[in-house]
Amino acid sequence: SHDLFSPGHPGRPGRHQDAMATVEGTARFVERVLASGRLHPSNARRLGPFACTALGFGAYRLVPEGSATGAATAATASGALTRALDSVNVIDTSSHYAFGHSERVIGATLHGRPRDELIVCTKVGHVPRGEMPKGAVPIGAHRGAGTTSDDWHCISPTFVDSEVKACTERLGTKPDFVFLHNPEYLLSARMQEKVPIADAWDEMYQSLFEAFKILERLCNDGIITSGYGVSSNFLSCMFSVTGLPNLYESLVLDRVVDAAASAARAEGLQKHRFQVAQLPLNAFENGAVLGRTPGTQAEGDCSMAQRLGVSILTNRPINALPMPGVSTGDWGRGGNSYLQLREAKPM
């Protein structure tokens, strides 16, 4: 298999399905937007081995739920992405966004564009409504056996394998990066069950190890073209995935990377392909840069990632989870579940 950390990792010509981001193509994109004045030199970045723009296109609301199948809505969403791709070359989506329609709109929009210039990231872990795979844990308040009408999360190897392949079909292209989407929902479930934190964390990292082995195989098979990562509220983040103070439900980045290294060795590889950590970062949720109190994790995960050779991709840059005293409404009780970090009207 190719060493996907190699700067010379080539793209393959041919069908859109076989195309991928390349070092040369992404550098060409960044050079073009720099020359056009649409990108300031200080906003040129790297994501794994690729050149990229500091801003990317987050596709969470690309196709709003409830109107996701409407042609007019899909056309509007595709137009927004088309305009964005004149200036940015990172696309972040998930199997969970708009029930897979986000990935479909992205795939249709990418048709005819230079695929080697664009970095396509998607995420897996949320279980499609109506399914309840083996190893799934509940999301939310329901406990016990549950039903297929409840919300579930799963990072079992079989589920991860099938979901990555389903993402590829919806996107119409192989993803460059695949992230496990908030795998710490396993910890949320164990916290509800009052499992001791040490036991819950041991189970969490063993589960990551098993999932990472599958992701390494998918990289070997060329289904994922560059590498993988985790999208999570890591320990330096103030809030957990469920909006609580972040400790029990958090992931520790260096331990996650250790799990990836162990998974690679188990697959007979010298180097893992864990390349990206995604986490929230905005004016309120700033622990990833500033760190937290010494009793939790004094070092921010951005600094830790740099030491570990892991790229950082942020989310929620202009929205924030409610903070005590400035909340716009408790979760599920009316009002926004996030703060909009911008003026409603121009000043």
Secondary structure, 3 states (H helix, E strand, C coil): CCCCCCCCCCCCCCCHHHCCCCHHHHHHHHHHHHHHCCCCHHHEEEECCEEEECCCEECCCCCCCCCCCCHHHHHHHHHHHHHHCCCCCEEECCCCHHHHHHHHHHHHHHCCCCHHHCEEEEEECECCCCCCCCCCEECCCCCCCCCCCCCEECCCHHHHHHHHHHHHHHHCCCCCEEEEECCCHHHHHHHHCCCCHHHHHHHHHHHHHHHHHHHHHHHHCCCCCCEEEEECCECCCCECCCCCECCCCCECHHHHHHHHHHHHHHCCCCCCCEEEEEEECCCCCCHHHHCCCCCCCCCCHHHHHHHHCCEEEEECCCEECCCCCCCCCCCCCCCCCCEECCCCCCC
